[in-house]
């Protein structure tokens, strides 16, 4: 999710499409939050591990 957010940020920046920029920021932030929660040991979406 973080990678997809960064890709959309770059594409939105290069092409000047604002909606891609906004969606990229949202995806990157949500991905970072889920990553931090998972790293802290909290169950994310009902799973204790990612596999």
mmCIF entry with sequence, helices, sheets and N, C-alpha, C, O atoms, coordinates in Angstrom:
data_MODEL
# 
_entry.id   MODEL 
# 
_entity.id                         1 
_entity.type                       polymer 
_entity.pdbx_number_of_molecules   1 
# 
_entity_poly.entity_id                      1 
_entity_poly.type                           'polypeptide(L)' 
_entity_poly.nstd_linkage                   no 
_entity_poly.nstd_monomer                   no 
_entity_poly.pdbx_seq_one_letter_code       
;(UNK)(UNK)(UNK)(UNK)(UNK)(UNK)(UNK)(UNK)(UNK)(UNK)(UNK)(UNK)(UNK)(UNK)(UNK)(UNK)
(UNK)(UNK)(UNK)(UNK)(UNK)(UNK)(UNK)(UNK)(UNK)(UNK)(UNK)(UNK)(UNK)(UNK)(UNK)(UNK)
(UNK)(UNK)(UNK)(UNK)(UNK)(UNK)(UNK)(UNK)(UNK)(UNK)(UNK)(UNK)(UNK)(UNK)(UNK)(UNK)
(UNK)(UNK)(UNK)
;
_entity_poly.pdbx_seq_one_letter_code_can   XXXXXXXXXXXXXXXXXXXXXXXXXXXXXXXXXXXXXXXXXXXXXXXXXXX 
_entity_poly.pdbx_strand_id                 A 
# 
loop_
_entity_poly_seq.entity_id 
_entity_poly_seq.num 
_entity_poly_seq.mon_id 
_entity_poly_seq.hetero 
1 1  UNK n 
1 2  UNK n 
1 3  UNK n 
1 4  UNK n 
1 5  UNK n 
1 6  UNK n 
1 7  UNK n 
1 8  UNK n 
1 9  UNK n 
1 10 UNK n 
1 11 UNK n 
1 12 UNK n 
1 13 UNK n 
1 14 UNK n 
1 15 UNK n 
1 16 UNK n 
1 17 UNK n 
1 18 UNK n 
1 19 UNK n 
1 20 UNK n 
1 21 UNK n 
1 22 UNK n 
1 23 UNK n 
1 24 UNK n 
1 25 UNK n 
1 26 UNK n 
1 27 UNK n 
1 28 UNK n 
1 29 UNK n 
1 30 UNK n 
1 31 UNK n 
1 32 UNK n 
1 33 UNK n 
1 34 UNK n 
1 35 UNK n 
1 36 UNK n 
1 37 UNK n 
1 38 UNK n 
1 39 UNK n 
1 40 UNK n 
1 41 UNK n 
1 42 UNK n 
1 43 UNK n 
1 44 UNK n 
1 45 UNK n 
1 46 UNK n 
1 47 UNK n 
1 48 UNK n 
1 49 UNK n 
1 50 UNK n 
1 51 UNK n 
# 
_struct_asym.id          A 
_struct_asym.entity_id   1 
# 
loop_
_struct_conf.conf_type_id 
_struct_conf.id 
_struct_conf.pdbx_PDB_helix_id 
_struct_conf.beg_label_comp_id 
_struct_conf.beg_label_asym_id 
_struct_conf.beg_label_seq_id 
_struct_conf.pdbx_beg_PDB_ins_code 
_struct_conf.end_label_comp_id 
_struct_conf.end_label_asym_id 
_struct_conf.end_label_seq_id 
_struct_conf.pdbx_end_PDB_ins_code 
_struct_conf.beg_auth_comp_id 
_struct_conf.beg_auth_asym_id 
_struct_conf.beg_auth_seq_id 
_struct_conf.end_auth_comp_id 
_struct_conf.end_auth_asym_id 
_struct_conf.end_auth_seq_id 
_struct_conf.pdbx_PDB_helix_class 
_struct_conf.details 
_struct_conf.pdbx_PDB_helix_length 
HELX_P HELX_P1 AA1 UNK A 2  ? UNK A 15 ? UNK A 2  UNK A 15 1 ? 14 
HELX_P HELX_P2 AA2 UNK A 18 ? UNK A 39 ? UNK A 18 UNK A 39 1 ? 22 
# 
_struct_conf_type.id          HELX_P 
_struct_conf_type.criteria    ? 
_struct_conf_type.reference   ? 
# 
loop_
_atom_site.group_PDB 
_atom_site.id 
_atom_site.type_symbol 
_atom_site.label_atom_id 
_atom_site.label_alt_id 
_atom_site.label_comp_id 
_atom_site.label_asym_id 
_atom_site.label_entity_id 
_atom_site.label_seq_id 
_atom_site.pdbx_PDB_ins_code 
_atom_site.Cartn_x 
_atom_site.Cartn_y 
_atom_site.Cartn_z 
_atom_site.occupancy 
_atom_site.B_iso_or_equiv 
_atom_site.pdbx_formal_charge 
_atom_site.auth_seq_id 
_atom_site.auth_comp_id 
_atom_site.auth_asym_id 
_atom_site.auth_atom_id 
_atom_site.pdbx_PDB_model_num 
ATOM 1   N N  . UNK A 1 1  ? 0.830  -1.185  0.000   1.00 0.00 ? 1  UNK A N  1 
ATOM 2   C CA . UNK A 1 1  ? 0.000  0.000   0.000   1.00 0.00 ? 1  UNK A CA 1 
ATOM 3   C C  . UNK A 1 1  ? 0.875  1.249   0.000   1.00 0.00 ? 1  UNK A C  1 
ATOM 4   O O  . UNK A 1 1  ? 0.556  2.249   -0.644  1.00 0.00 ? 1  UNK A O  1 
ATOM 5   N N  . UNK A 1 2  ? 1.963  1.174   0.720   1.00 0.00 ? 2  UNK A N  1 
ATOM 6   C CA . UNK A 1 2  ? 2.879  2.315   0.763   1.00 0.00 ? 2  UNK A CA 1 
ATOM 7   C C  . UNK A 1 2  ? 3.505  2.529   -0.611  1.00 0.00 ? 2  UNK A C  1 
ATOM 8   O O  . UNK A 1 2  ? 3.619  3.661   -1.081  1.00 0.00 ? 2  UNK A O  1 
ATOM 9   N N  . UNK A 1 3  ? 3.904  1.446   -1.243  1.00 0.00 ? 3  UNK A N  1 
ATOM 10  C CA . UNK A 1 3  ? 4.539  1.546   -2.555  1.00 0.00 ? 3  UNK A CA 1 
ATOM 11  C C  . UNK A 1 3  ? 3.554  2.098   -3.582  1.00 0.00 ? 3  UNK A C  1 
ATOM 12  O O  . UNK A 1 3  ? 3.915  2.957   -4.386  1.00 0.00 ? 3  UNK A O  1 
ATOM 13  N N  . UNK A 1 4  ? 2.314  1.611   -3.559  1.00 0.00 ? 4  UNK A N  1 
ATOM 14  C CA . UNK A 1 4  ? 1.303  2.113   -4.481  1.00 0.00 ? 4  UNK A CA 1 
ATOM 15  C C  . UNK A 1 4  ? 1.043  3.600   -4.246  1.00 0.00 ? 4  UNK A C  1 
ATOM 16  O O  . UNK A 1 4  ? 0.874  4.362   -5.198  1.00 0.00 ? 4  UNK A O  1 
ATOM 17  N N  . UNK A 1 5  ? 1.012  4.012   -2.979  1.00 0.00 ? 5  UNK A N  1 
ATOM 18  C CA . UNK A 1 5  ? 0.827  5.422   -2.665  1.00 0.00 ? 5  UNK A CA 1 
ATOM 19  C C  . UNK A 1 5  ? 1.948  6.285   -3.206  1.00 0.00 ? 5  UNK A C  1 
ATOM 20  O O  . UNK A 1 5  ? 1.700  7.362   -3.747  1.00 0.00 ? 5  UNK A O  1 
ATOM 21  N N  . UNK A 1 6  ? 3.175  5.821   -3.065  1.00 0.00 ? 6  UNK A N  1 
ATOM 22  C CA . UNK A 1 6  ? 4.321  6.583   -3.568  1.00 0.00 ? 6  UNK A CA 1 
ATOM 23  C C  . UNK A 1 6  ? 4.301  6.649   -5.093  1.00 0.00 ? 6  UNK A C  1 
ATOM 24  O O  . UNK A 1 6  ? 4.608  7.688   -5.677  1.00 0.00 ? 6  UNK A O  1 
ATOM 25  N N  . UNK A 1 7  ? 3.939  5.540   -5.737  1.00 0.00 ? 7  UNK A N  1 
ATOM 26  C CA . UNK A 1 7  ? 3.858  5.535   -7.200  1.00 0.00 ? 7  UNK A CA 1 
ATOM 27  C C  . UNK A 1 7  ? 2.810  6.538   -7.677  1.00 0.00 ? 7  UNK A C  1 
ATOM 28  O O  . UNK A 1 7  ? 3.049  7.292   -8.621  1.00 0.00 ? 7  UNK A O  1 
ATOM 29  N N  . UNK A 1 8  ? 1.644  6.545   -7.021  1.00 0.00 ? 8  UNK A N  1 
ATOM 30  C CA . UNK A 1 8  ? 0.601  7.494   -7.405  1.00 0.00 ? 8  UNK A CA 1 
ATOM 31  C C  . UNK A 1 8  ? 1.026  8.933   -7.132  1.00 0.00 ? 8  UNK A C  1 
ATOM 32  O O  . UNK A 1 8  ? 0.679  9.835   -7.895  1.00 0.00 ? 8  UNK A O  1 
ATOM 33  N N  . UNK A 1 9  ? 1.774  9.157   -6.051  1.00 0.00 ? 9  UNK A N  1 
ATOM 34  C CA . UNK A 1 9  ? 2.293  10.495  -5.778  1.00 0.00 ? 9  UNK A CA 1 
ATOM 35  C C  . UNK A 1 9  ? 3.203  10.978  -6.895  1.00 0.00 ? 9  UNK A C  1 
ATOM 36  O O  . UNK A 1 9  ? 3.096  12.118  -7.349  1.00 0.00 ? 9  UNK A O  1 
ATOM 37  N N  . UNK A 1 10 ? 4.085  10.116  -7.329  1.00 0.00 ? 10 UNK A N  1 
ATOM 38  C CA . UNK A 1 10 ? 5.031  10.490  -8.385  1.00 0.00 ? 10 UNK A CA 1 
ATOM 39  C C  . UNK A 1 10 ? 4.299  10.736  -9.700  1.00 0.00 ? 10 UNK A C  1 
ATOM 40  O O  . UNK A 1 10 ? 4.558  11.728  -10.381 1.00 0.00 ? 10 UNK A O  1 
ATOM 41  N N  . UNK A 1 11 ? 3.381  9.830   -10.060 1.00 0.00 ? 11 UNK A N  1 
ATOM 42  C CA . UNK A 1 11 ? 2.635  10.005  -11.310 1.00 0.00 ? 11 UNK A CA 1 
ATOM 43  C C  . UNK A 1 11 ? 1.797  11.272  -11.255 1.00 0.00 ? 11 UNK A C  1 
ATOM 44  O O  . UNK A 1 11 ? 1.751  12.033  -12.222 1.00 0.00 ? 11 UNK A O  1 
ATOM 45  N N  . UNK A 1 12 ? 1.127  11.502  -10.117 1.00 0.00 ? 12 UNK A N  1 
ATOM 46  C CA . UNK A 1 12 ? 0.321  12.709  -9.978  1.00 0.00 ? 12 UNK A CA 1 
ATOM 47  C C  . UNK A 1 12 ? 1.150  13.972  -10.040 1.00 0.00 ? 12 UNK A C  1 
ATOM 48  O O  . UNK A 1 12 ? 0.708  14.979  -10.593 1.00 0.00 ? 12 UNK A O  1 
ATOM 49  N N  . UNK A 1 13 ? 2.349  13.932  -9.479  1.00 0.00 ? 13 UNK A N  1 
ATOM 50  C CA . UNK A 1 13 ? 3.227  15.104  -9.514  1.00 0.00 ? 13 UNK A CA 1 
ATOM 51  C C  . UNK A 1 13 ? 3.731  15.374  -10.930 1.00 0.00 ? 13 UNK A C  1 
ATOM 52  O O  . UNK A 1 13 ? 3.758  16.522  -11.376 1.00 0.00 ? 13 UNK A O  1 
ATOM 53  N N  . UNK A 1 14 ? 4.128  14.319  -11.631 1.00 0.00 ? 14 UNK A N  1 
ATOM 54  C CA . UNK A 1 14 ? 4.689  14.500  -12.974 1.00 0.00 ? 14 UNK A CA 1 
ATOM 55  C C  . UNK A 1 14 ? 3.642  14.911  -13.994 1.00 0.00 ? 14 UNK A C  1 
ATOM 56  O O  . UNK A 1 14 ? 3.931  15.689  -14.903 1.00 0.00 ? 14 UNK A O  1 
ATOM 57  N N  . UNK A 1 15 ? 2.424  14.393  -13.850 1.00 0.00 ? 15 UNK A N  1 
ATOM 58  C CA . UNK A 1 15 ? 1.384  14.704  -14.831 1.00 0.00 ? 15 UNK A CA 1 
ATOM 59  C C  . UNK A 1 15 ? 0.523  15.894  -14.434 1.00 0.00 ? 15 UNK A C  1 
ATOM 60  O O  . UNK A 1 15 ? -0.192 16.450  -15.268 1.00 0.00 ? 15 UNK A O  1 
ATOM 61  N N  . UNK A 1 16 ? 0.587  16.285  -13.177 1.00 0.00 ? 16 UNK A N  1 
ATOM 62  C CA . UNK A 1 16 ? -0.203 17.419  -12.722 1.00 0.00 ? 16 UNK A CA 1 
ATOM 63  C C  . UNK A 1 16 ? -1.644 17.076  -12.403 1.00 0.00 ? 16 UNK A C  1 
ATOM 64  O O  . UNK A 1 16 ? -2.488 17.968  -12.316 1.00 0.00 ? 16 UNK A O  1 
ATOM 65  N N  . UNK A 1 17 ? -1.941 15.784  -12.224 1.00 0.00 ? 17 UNK A N  1 
ATOM 66  C CA . UNK A 1 17 ? -3.298 15.346  -11.909 1.00 0.00 ? 17 UNK A CA 1 
ATOM 67  C C  . UNK A 1 17 ? -3.448 15.330  -10.391 1.00 0.00 ? 17 UNK A C  1 
ATOM 68  O O  . UNK A 1 17 ? -2.821 14.527  -9.700  1.00 0.00 ? 17 UNK A O  1 
ATOM 69  N N  . UNK A 1 18 ? -4.278 16.216  -9.892  1.00 0.00 ? 18 UNK A N  1 
ATOM 70  C CA . UNK A 1 18 ? -4.420 16.401  -8.450  1.00 0.00 ? 18 UNK A CA 1 
ATOM 71  C C  . UNK A 1 18 ? -5.039 15.229  -7.722  1.00 0.00 ? 18 UNK A C  1 
ATOM 72  O O  . UNK A 1 18 ? -4.683 14.962  -6.574  1.00 0.00 ? 18 UNK A O  1 
ATOM 73  N N  . UNK A 1 19 ? -5.965 14.516  -8.366  1.00 0.00 ? 19 UNK A N  1 
ATOM 74  C CA . UNK A 1 19 ? -6.637 13.409  -7.688  1.00 0.00 ? 19 UNK A CA 1 
ATOM 75  C C  . UNK A 1 19 ? -5.667 12.259  -7.428  1.00 0.00 ? 19 UNK A C  1 
ATOM 76  O O  . UNK A 1 19 ? -5.775 11.581  -6.406  1.00 0.00 ? 19 UNK A O  1 
ATOM 77  N N  . UNK A 1 20 ? -4.723 12.032  -8.336  1.00 0.00 ? 20 UNK A N  1 
ATOM 78  C CA . UNK A 1 20 ? -3.714 10.993  -8.099  1.00 0.00 ? 20 UNK A CA 1 
ATOM 79  C C  . UNK A 1 20 ? -2.822 11.378  -6.923  1.00 0.00 ? 20 UNK A C  1 
ATOM 80  O O  . UNK A 1 20 ? -2.445 10.526  -6.117  1.00 0.00 ? 20 UNK A O  1 
ATOM 81  N N  . UNK A 1 21 ? -2.489 12.653  -6.829  1.00 0.00 ? 21 UNK A N  1 
ATOM 82  C CA . UNK A 1 21 ? -1.683 13.159  -5.728  1.00 0.00 ? 21 UNK A CA 1 
ATOM 83  C C  . UNK A 1 21 ? -2.393 12.905  -4.404  1.00 0.00 ? 21 UNK A C  1 
ATOM 84  O O  . UNK A 1 21 ? -1.777 12.435  -3.447  1.00 0.00 ? 21 UNK A O  1 
ATOM 85  N N  . UNK A 1 22 ? -3.696 13.219  -4.347  1.00 0.00 ? 22 UNK A N  1 
ATOM 86  C CA . UNK A 1 22 ? -4.476 13.060  -3.125  1.00 0.00 ? 22 UNK A CA 1 
ATOM 87  C C  . UNK A 1 22 ? -4.619 11.595  -2.739  1.00 0.00 ? 22 UNK A C  1 
ATOM 88  O O  . UNK A 1 22 ? -4.425 11.237  -1.577  1.00 0.00 ? 22 UNK A O  1 
ATOM 89  N N  . UNK A 1 23 ? -4.954 10.751  -3.699  1.00 0.00 ? 23 UNK A N  1 
ATOM 90  C CA . UNK A 1 23 ? -5.099 9.321   -3.417  1.00 0.00 ? 23 UNK A CA 1 
ATOM 91  C C  . UNK A 1 23 ? -3.761 8.729   -2.983  1.00 0.00 ? 23 UNK A C  1 
ATOM 92  O O  . UNK A 1 23 ? -3.725 7.876   -2.097  1.00 0.00 ? 23 UNK A O  1 
ATOM 93  N N  . UNK A 1 24 ? -2.676 9.164   -3.587  1.00 0.00 ? 24 UNK A N  1 
ATOM 94  C CA . UNK A 1 24 ? -1.348 8.678   -3.205  1.00 0.00 ? 24 UNK A CA 1 
ATOM 95  C C  . UNK A 1 24 ? -1.005 9.029   -1.774  1.00 0.00 ? 24 UNK A C  1 
ATOM 96  O O  . UNK A 1 24 ? -0.454 8.202   -1.047  1.00 0.00 ? 24 UNK A O  1 
ATOM 97  N N  . UNK A 1 25 ? -1.323 10.248  -1.356  1.00 0.00 ? 25 UNK A N  1 
ATOM 98  C CA . UNK A 1 25 ? -1.060 10.646  0.030   1.00 0.00 ? 25 UNK A CA 1 
ATOM 99  C C  . UNK A 1 25 ? -1.883 9.801   0.996   1.00 0.00 ? 25 UNK A C  1 
ATOM 100 O O  . UNK A 1 25 ? -1.372 9.333   2.014   1.00 0.00 ? 25 UNK A O  1 
ATOM 101 N N  . UNK A 1 26 ? -3.160 9.608   0.671   1.00 0.00 ? 26 UNK A N  1 
ATOM 102 C CA . UNK A 1 26 ? -4.040 8.829   1.546   1.00 0.00 ? 26 UNK A CA 1 
ATOM 103 C C  . UNK A 1 26 ? -3.543 7.398   1.671   1.00 0.00 ? 26 UNK A C  1 
ATOM 104 O O  . UNK A 1 26 ? -3.478 6.868   2.780   1.00 0.00 ? 26 UNK A O  1 
ATOM 105 N N  . UNK A 1 27 ? -3.191 6.762   0.562   1.00 0.00 ? 27 UNK A N  1 
ATOM 106 C CA . UNK A 1 27 ? -2.710 5.381   0.603   1.00 0.00 ? 27 UNK A CA 1 
ATOM 107 C C  . UNK A 1 27 ? -1.393 5.266   1.371   1.00 0.00 ? 27 UNK A C  1 
ATOM 108 O O  . UNK A 1 27 ? -1.201 4.324   2.140   1.00 0.00 ? 27 UNK A O  1 
ATOM 109 N N  . UNK A 1 28 ? -0.495 6.214   1.166   1.00 0.00 ? 28 UNK A N  1 
ATOM 110 C CA . UNK A 1 28 ? 0.786  6.164   1.866   1.00 0.00 ? 28 UNK A CA 1 
ATOM 111 C C  . UNK A 1 28 ? 0.589  6.323   3.369   1.00 0.00 ? 28 UNK A C  1 
ATOM 112 O O  . UNK A 1 28 ? 1.237  5.625   4.149   1.00 0.00 ? 28 UNK A O  1 
ATOM 113 N N  . UNK A 1 29 ? -0.289 7.223   3.787   1.00 0.00 ? 29 UNK A N  1 
ATOM 114 C CA . UNK A 1 29 ? -0.520 7.432   5.213   1.00 0.00 ? 29 UNK A CA 1 
ATOM 115 C C  . UNK A 1 29 ? -1.180 6.207   5.848   1.00 0.00 ? 29 UNK A C  1 
ATOM 116 O O  . UNK A 1 29 ? -0.776 5.781   6.930   1.00 0.00 ? 29 UNK A O  1 
ATOM 117 N N  . UNK A 1 30 ? -2.185 5.641   5.190   1.00 0.00 ? 30 UNK A N  1 
ATOM 118 C CA . UNK A 1 30 ? -2.844 4.448   5.724   1.00 0.00 ? 30 UNK A CA 1 
ATOM 119 C C  . UNK A 1 30 ? -1.855 3.283   5.789   1.00 0.00 ? 30 UNK A C  1 
ATOM 120 O O  . UNK A 1 30 ? -1.839 2.534   6.765   1.00 0.00 ? 30 UNK A O  1 
ATOM 121 N N  . UNK A 1 31 ? -1.040 3.134   4.760   1.00 0.00 ? 31 UNK A N  1 
ATOM 122 C CA . UNK A 1 31 ? -0.029 2.071   4.771   1.00 0.00 ? 31 UNK A CA 1 
ATOM 123 C C  . UNK A 1 31 ? 0.973  2.233   5.903   1.00 0.00 ? 31 UNK A C  1 
ATOM 124 O O  . UNK A 1 31 ? 1.356  1.251   6.540   1.00 0.00 ? 31 UNK A O  1 
ATOM 125 N N  . UNK A 1 32 ? 1.399  3.469   6.158   1.00 0.00 ? 32 UNK A N  1 
ATOM 126 C CA . UNK A 1 32 ? 2.329  3.706   7.255   1.00 0.00 ? 32 UNK A CA 1 
ATOM 127 C C  . UNK A 1 32 ? 1.692  3.407   8.612   1.00 0.00 ? 32 UNK A C  1 
ATOM 128 O O  . UNK A 1 32 ? 2.334  2.833   9.492   1.00 0.00 ? 32 UNK A O  1 
ATOM 129 N N  . UNK A 1 33 ? 0.431  3.798   8.775   1.00 0.00 ? 33 UNK A N  1 
ATOM 130 C CA . UNK A 1 33 ? -0.263 3.524   10.040  1.00 0.00 ? 33 UNK A CA 1 
ATOM 131 C C  . UNK A 1 33 ? -0.387 2.021   10.269  1.00 0.00 ? 33 UNK A C  1 
ATOM 132 O O  . UNK A 1 33 ? -0.120 1.540   11.370  1.00 0.00 ? 33 UNK A O  1 
ATOM 133 N N  . UNK A 1 34 ? -0.790 1.276   9.241   1.00 0.00 ? 34 UNK A N  1 
ATOM 134 C CA . UNK A 1 34 ? -0.913 -0.174  9.391   1.00 0.00 ? 34 UNK A CA 1 
ATOM 135 C C  . UNK A 1 34 ? 0.440  -0.829  9.639   1.00 0.00 ? 34 UNK A C  1 
ATOM 136 O O  . UNK A 1 34 ? 0.529  -1.795  10.397  1.00 0.00 ? 34 UNK A O  1 
ATOM 137 N N  . UNK A 1 35 ? 1.486  -0.320  9.014   1.00 0.00 ? 35 UNK A N  1 
ATOM 138 C CA . UNK A 1 35 ? 2.821  -0.860  9.205   1.00 0.00 ? 35 UNK A CA 1 
ATOM 139 C C  . UNK A 1 35 ? 3.282  -0.647  10.646  1.00 0.00 ? 35 UNK A C  1 
ATOM 140 O O  . UNK A 1 35 ? 3.827  -1.556  11.272  1.00 0.00 ? 35 UNK A O  1 
ATOM 141 N N  . UNK A 1 36 ? 3.059  0.561   11.168  1.00 0.00 ? 36 UNK A N  1 
ATOM 142 C CA . UNK A 1 36 ? 3.456  0.859   12.543  1.00 0.00 ? 36 UNK A CA 1 
ATOM 143 C C  . UNK A 1 36 ? 2.669  0.003   13.528  1.00 0.00 ? 36 UNK A C  1 
ATOM 144 O O  . UNK A 1 36 ? 3.244  -0.528  14.478  1.00 0.00 ? 36 UNK A O  1 
ATOM 145 N N  . UNK A 1 37 ? 1.365  -0.140  13.316  1.00 0.00 ? 37 UNK A N  1 
ATOM 146 C CA . UNK A 1 37 ? 0.559  -0.982  14.208  1.00 0.00 ? 37 UNK A CA 1 
ATOM 147 C C  . UNK A 1 37 ? 1.034  -2.434  14.179  1.00 0.00 ? 37 UNK A C  1 
ATOM 148 O O  . UNK A 1 37 ? 1.121  -3.088  15.219  1.00 0.00 ? 37 UNK A O  1 
ATOM 149 N N  . UNK A 1 38 ? 1.335  -2.926  12.996  1.00 0.00 ? 38 UNK A N  1 
ATOM 150 C CA . UNK A 1 38 ? 1.841  -4.293  12.881  1.00 0.00 ? 38 UNK A CA 1 
ATOM 151 C C  . UNK A 1 38 ? 3.196  -4.466  13.538  1.00 0.00 ? 38 UNK A C  1 
ATOM 152 O O  . UNK A 1 38 ? 3.464  -5.508  14.136  1.00 0.00 ? 38 UNK A O  1 
ATOM 153 N N  . UNK A 1 39 ? 4.055  -3.463  13.437  1.00 0.00 ? 39 UNK A N  1 
ATOM 154 C CA . UNK A 1 39 ? 5.383  -3.535  14.038  1.00 0.00 ? 39 UNK A CA 1 
ATOM 155 C C  . UNK A 1 39 ? 5.311  -3.474  15.562  1.00 0.00 ? 39 UNK A C  1 
ATOM 156 O O  . UNK A 1 39 ? 6.177  -4.009  16.254  1.00 0.00 ? 39 UNK A O  1 
ATOM 157 N N  . UNK A 1 40 ? 4.268  -2.816  16.077  1.00 0.00 ? 40 UNK A N  1 
ATOM 158 C CA . UNK A 1 40 ? 4.116  -2.714  17.527  1.00 0.00 ? 40 UNK A CA 1 
ATOM 159 C C  . UNK A 1 40 ? 3.514  -3.978  18.127  1.00 0.00 ? 40 UNK A C  1 
ATOM 160 O O  . UNK A 1 40 ? 3.426  -4.099  19.349  1.00 0.00 ? 40 UNK A O  1 
ATOM 161 N N  . UNK A 1 41 ? 3.100  -4.914  17.292  1.00 0.00 ? 41 UNK A N  1 
ATOM 162 C CA . UNK A 1 41 ? 2.578  -6.177  17.784  1.00 0.00 ? 41 UNK A CA 1 
ATOM 163 C C  . UNK A 1 41 ? 1.067  -6.225  17.867  1.00 0.00 ? 41 UNK A C  1 
ATOM 164 O O  . UNK A 1 41 ? 0.515  -7.212  18.354  1.00 0.00 ? 41 UNK A O  1 
ATOM 165 N N  . UNK A 1 42 ? 0.385  -5.199  17.410  1.00 0.00 ? 42 UNK A N  1 
ATOM 166 C CA . UNK A 1 42 ? -1.069 -5.210  17.428  1.00 0.00 ? 42 UNK A CA 1 
ATOM 167 C C  . UNK A 1 42 ? -1.595 -6.040  16.258  1.00 0.00 ? 42 UNK A C  1 
ATOM 168 O O  . UNK A 1 42 ? -0.998 -6.071  15.182  1.00 0.00 ? 42 UNK A O  1 
ATOM 169 N N  . UNK A 1 43 ? -2.715 -6.707  16.488  1.00 0.00 ? 43 UNK A N  1 
ATOM 170 C CA . UNK A 1 43 ? -3.337 -7.462  15.419  1.00 0.00 ? 43 UNK A CA 1 
ATOM 171 C C  . UNK A 1 43 ? -4.005 -6.482  14.457  1.00 0.00 ? 43 UNK A C  1 
ATOM 172 O O  . UNK A 1 43 ? -4.839 -5.672  14.860  1.00 0.00 ? 43 UNK A O  1 
ATOM 173 N N  . UNK A 1 44 ? -3.634 -6.566  13.202  1.00 0.00 ? 44 UNK A N  1 
ATOM 174 C CA . UNK A 1 44 ? -4.208 -5.694  12.180  1.00 0.00 ? 44 UNK A CA 1 
ATOM 175 C C  . UNK A 1 44 ? -5.162 -6.539  11.349  1.00 0.00 ? 44 UNK A C  1 
ATOM 176 O O  . UNK A 1 44 ? -4.762 -7.564  10.796  1.00 0.00 ? 44 UNK A O  1 
ATOM 177 N N  . UNK A 1 45 ? -6.413 -6.121  11.258  1.00 0.00 ? 45 UNK A N  1 
ATOM 178 C CA . UNK A 1 45 ? -7.465 -6.840  10.524  1.00 0.00 ? 45 UNK A CA 1 
ATOM 179 C C  . UNK A 1 45 ? -7.645 -8.251  11.056  1.00 0.00 ? 45 UNK A C  1 
ATOM 180 O O  . UNK A 1 45 ? -7.930 -9.171  10.290  1.00 0.00 ? 45 UNK A O  1 
ATOM 181 N N  . UNK A 1 46 ? -7.482 -8.429  12.349  1.00 0.00 ? 46 UNK A N  1 
ATOM 182 C CA . UNK A 1 46 ? -7.714 -9.721  12.967  1.00 0.00 ? 46 UNK A CA 1 
ATOM 183 C C  . UNK A 1 46 ? -6.570 -10.701 12.847  1.00 0.00 ? 46 UNK A C  1 
ATOM 184 O O  . UNK A 1 46 ? -6.724 -11.868 13.206  1.00 0.00 ? 46 UNK A O  1 
ATOM 185 N N  . UNK A 1 47 ? -5.425 -10.261 12.351  1.00 0.00 ? 47 UNK A N  1 
ATOM 186 C CA . UNK A 1 47 ? -4.287 -11.169 12.177  1.00 0.00 ? 47 UNK A CA 1 
ATOM 187 C C  . UNK A 1 47 ? -3.111 -10.696 13.017  1.00 0.00 ? 47 UNK A C  1 
ATOM 188 O O  . UNK A 1 47 ? -2.809 -9.504  13.075  1.00 0.00 ? 47 UNK A O  1 
ATOM 189 N N  . UNK A 1 48 ? -2.464 -11.638 13.658  1.00 0.00 ? 48 UNK A N  1 
ATOM 190 C CA . UNK A 1 48 ? -1.294 -11.299 14.458  1.00 0.00 ? 48 UNK A CA 1 
ATOM 191 C C  . UNK A 1 48 ? -0.016 -11.295 13.621  1.00 0.00 ? 48 UNK A C  1 
ATOM 192 O O  . UNK A 1 48 ? 0.973  -10.659 13.984  1.00 0.00 ? 48 UNK A O  1 
ATOM 193 N N  . UNK A 1 49 ? -0.049 -12.013 12.496  1.00 0.00 ? 49 UNK A N  1 
ATOM 194 C CA . UNK A 1 49 ? 1.099  -12.079 11.598  1.00 0.00 ? 49 UNK A CA 1 
ATOM 195 C C  . UNK A 1 49 ? 0.637  -11.773 10.194  1.00 0.00 ? 49 UNK A C  1 
ATOM 196 O O  . UNK A 1 49 ? -0.550 -11.886 9.887   1.00 0.00 ? 49 UNK A O  1 
ATOM 197 N N  . UNK A 1 50 ? 1.550  -11.391 9.352   1.00 0.00 ? 50 UNK A N  1 
ATOM 198 C CA . UNK A 1 50 ? 1.181  -11.034 7.993   1.00 0.00 ? 50 UNK A CA 1 
ATOM 199 C C  . UNK A 1 50 ? 1.072  -12.241 7.079   1.00 0.00 ? 50 UNK A C  1 
ATOM 200 O O  . UNK A 1 50 ? 0.625  -12.103 5.941   1.00 0.00 ? 50 UNK A O  1 
ATOM 201 N N  . UNK A 1 51 ? 1.469  -13.426 7.545   1.00 0.00 ? 51 UNK A N  1 
ATOM 202 C CA . UNK A 1 51 ? 1.374  -14.600 6.679   1.00 0.00 ? 51 UNK A CA 1 
ATOM 203 C C  . UNK A 1 51 ? 0.305  -15.537 7.143   1.00 0.00 ? 51 UNK A C  1 
ATOM 204 O O  . UNK A 1 51 ? 0.088  -16.581 6.527   1.00 0.00 ? 51 UNK A O  1 
# 
